[in-house]
Amino acid sequence: MSVEIFAVNISAQLNQPVDDWLKIFLPERQEKILSYRFNADRNRTIWAELLARYVVAEKFYCTPEKVQLYRDANGKPHIKNFPAEISLSHAENWIVCTCGELASGVDVEVDSTGALEIAEKFFLPSEYEKIISLPQNLQAQQFLLYWTIKESYFKLTGAENFLQADCEKIFSGKEKFIGKNFLLSDGAVVGVCTYKY
């Protein structure tokens, strides 16, 4: 059993009109997409869902039109009629999708504004201490490594408290979860968390 990760830079699409793409979404999803104030946010949402459809279609040898996403009461995306679990995230120029037999959570982050204040307030003391023990030029990246693992853990488990996600335990696989980070070409950080099998 595995989880695959797909990341696409969509900087060229962010300011494009969304009208042509909207028609392939169900009316309630169109309404949600149009509720976003900025066109870039609309495009991130559209392209993330298109990526998920494409990934599942490739995996099951069908056309993307046959792949339908729905969201549960918590907003978590699921695929209808295919034995695949997905998770989606987007930030700045990036959309990221995980797909596999195992449930997973994924998060991508670029911005580390207010990192130390956030870490001190919401991270475990040991995580905050690790961040501030590093040279200043490495602190923002360590913050994003932890932040993306915590967010991906929440997407996977539905937990709501940042203190429930002990990043070092998740990295080590000592719990029933395992997490890993990936760096993208411009320094964006991806975190993925999934169940151990």
C-alpha positions in Angstrom: 0.0 0.0 0.0 1.3 3.4 -0.9 0.5 7.1 -1.1 1.7 9.1 -4.1 2.3 12.8 -4.0 1.8 15.2 -6.9 2.7 18.9 -6.9 2.1 21.4 -9.7 3.2 25.0 -10.0 0.2 26.9 -11.4 1.6 30.4 -11.4 0.6 30.8 -15.1 -3.0 30.0 -14.3 -3.6 32.1 -11.2 -5.0 35.2 -12.9 -6.8 33.5 -15.8 -10.6 33.6 -16.0 -12.4 30.6 -14.4 -15.6 30.6 -16.5 -14.5 27.8 -18.9 -13.6 25.5 -16.0 -16.7 26.1 -13.8 -19.0 24.2 -16.1 -17.4 20.9 -15.2 -18.3 21.3 -11.5 -21.6 20.6 -9.8 -23.7 23.7 -9.2 -23.1 23.7 -5.4 -19.3 23.5 -6.0 -19.5 26.3 -8.6 -21.2 28.4 -6.0 -18.5 27.7 -3.5 -15.7 28.4 -6.0 -17.3 31.7 -7.0 -17.6 32.7 -3.3 -13.9 33.3 -3.1 -13.1 36.9 -3.4 -9.9 36.6 -5.4 -9.6 35.0 -8.8 -6.3 33.3 -7.7 -8.1 31.5 -4.9 -10.7 30.3 -7.3 -8.1 29.0 -9.6 -6.2 27.3 -6.8 -9.4 25.4 -5.9 -10.3 24.5 -9.4 -6.8 23.3 -10.4 -6.4 21.3 -7.2 -9.6 19.4 -7.9 -8.7 19.0 -11.6 -5.3 17.6 -10.5 -7.1 15.1 -8.2 -9.4 14.0 -11.0 -6.5 13.6 -13.4 -4.5 11.6 -10.9 -7.4 9.2 -10.2 -8.2 8.9 -13.9 -4.6 7.9 -14.7 -4.6 5.4 -11.8 -7.8 3.7 -12.9 -7.5 4.1 -16.7 -10.5 6.3 -17.3 -11.1 9.8 -18.4 -11.0 12.7 -15.8 -14.7 13.4 -16.5 -15.6 10.0 -15.0 -14.0 11.0 -11.7 -16.3 13.0 -9.3 -15.2 14.5 -6.1 -17.5 15.2 -3.1 -16.8 16.7 0.2 -18.0 15.3 3.6 -19.5 17.5 6.3 -16.0 18.6 7.4 -15.1 19.6 3.9 -12.7 16.7 3.4 -12.6 15.6 -0.3 -13.4 12.1 -1.4 -13.7 10.3 -4.7 -16.9 8.6 -5.8 -16.8 5.0 -7.3 -13.1 4.5 -7.1 -11.1 2.8 -4.3 -8.8 5.8 -3.8 -8.2 8.1 -0.9 -7.1 11.7 -1.7 -6.1 14.9 0.1 -5.6 18.3 -1.4 -3.8 21.5 -0.5 -2.7 24.7 -2.2 -0.7 27.8 -1.3 0.7 30.6 -3.4 1.7 29.0 -6.8 1.4 25.4 -5.7 -1.3 22.8 -5.7 -0.6 19.4 -4.1 -2.6 16.1 -4.1 -2.0 12.8 -2.4 -3.6 9.7 -3.8 -3.5 6.1 -2.6 -5.1 3.1 -1.0 -4.3 4.5 2.5 -6.0 7.7 3.8 -3.6 10.6 4.0 -3.4 14.3 4.7 -1.3 16.8 2.8 -0.4 20.4 3.3 1.8 22.9 1.4 3.0 26.2 2.9 5.1 29.0 1.7 4.6 31.8 4.2 6.2 31.7 7.6 5.1 35.1 8.8 4.9 35.2 12.5 6.5 31.8 12.8 8.1 32.2 16.3 4.9 33.6 17.8 2.8 30.9 16.3 5.2 28.2 17.4 5.4 29.5 20.9 1.6 29.6 21.3 0.5 26.4 19.4 3.4 24.0 19.2 4.7 21.6 21.8 7.5 23.2 24.0 10.1 20.8 22.5 9.1 21.8 19.0 9.4 25.5 19.8 12.8 24.9 21.5 14.1 23.1 18.5 13.1 26.0 16.2 14.7 28.7 18.3 17.8 26.6 18.8 18.6 26.7 15.1 20.4 29.6 13.3 18.0 32.3 12.4 18.2 31.6 8.7 16.9 28.0 9.3 14.1 28.8 11.8 11.4 29.6 9.2 12.0 26.4 7.3 11.8 24.3 10.5 8.6 26.0 11.4 7.1 25.1 8.0 8.3 21.5 8.4 6.4 21.2 11.6 3.4 23.3 10.5 2.8 21.2 7.4 3.1 17.9 9.4 0.6 19.2 11.9 -1.9 20.4 9.2 -1.6 17.1 7.3 -2.1 15.2 10.6 -5.3 17.2 11.2 -6.6 16.5 7.7 -5.9 12.8 8.2 -7.4 12.4 11.7 -9.8 15.3 12.1 -8.0 16.3 15.3 -8.3 20.0 16.1 -5.6 20.8 18.7 -2.1 21.5 17.5 -0.7 19.9 20.7 -2.2 16.6 19.7 0.3 16.3 16.8 3.8 15.5 18.1 5.8 16.0 15.0 8.9 14.1 16.2 6.8 11.1 17.0 5.0 11.3 13.7 8.3 11.6 11.8 9.7 8.5 13.7 6.6 6.4 13.1 6.3 5.6 16.8 2.5 6.3 16.7 0.1 4.7 14.3 0.9 7.5 11.9 3.9 8.4 9.8 4.8 11.8 8.4 7.3 13.2 5.9 8.2 16.5 4.4 9.3 17.5 0.9 10.8 20.7 -0.3 9.6 22.2 -3.6 11.7 24.1 -6.1 11.1 27.5 -4.7 11.4 26.5 -1.0 7.7 25.7 -0.4 7.3 22.9 2.1 4.9 19.9 1.8 3.9 17.7 4.7 2.3 14.4 4.3 0.8 12.2 7.0 -0.7 8.8 6.6 -1.5 5.7 8.7 1.2 3.0 9.0 0.3 -0.3 7.6 
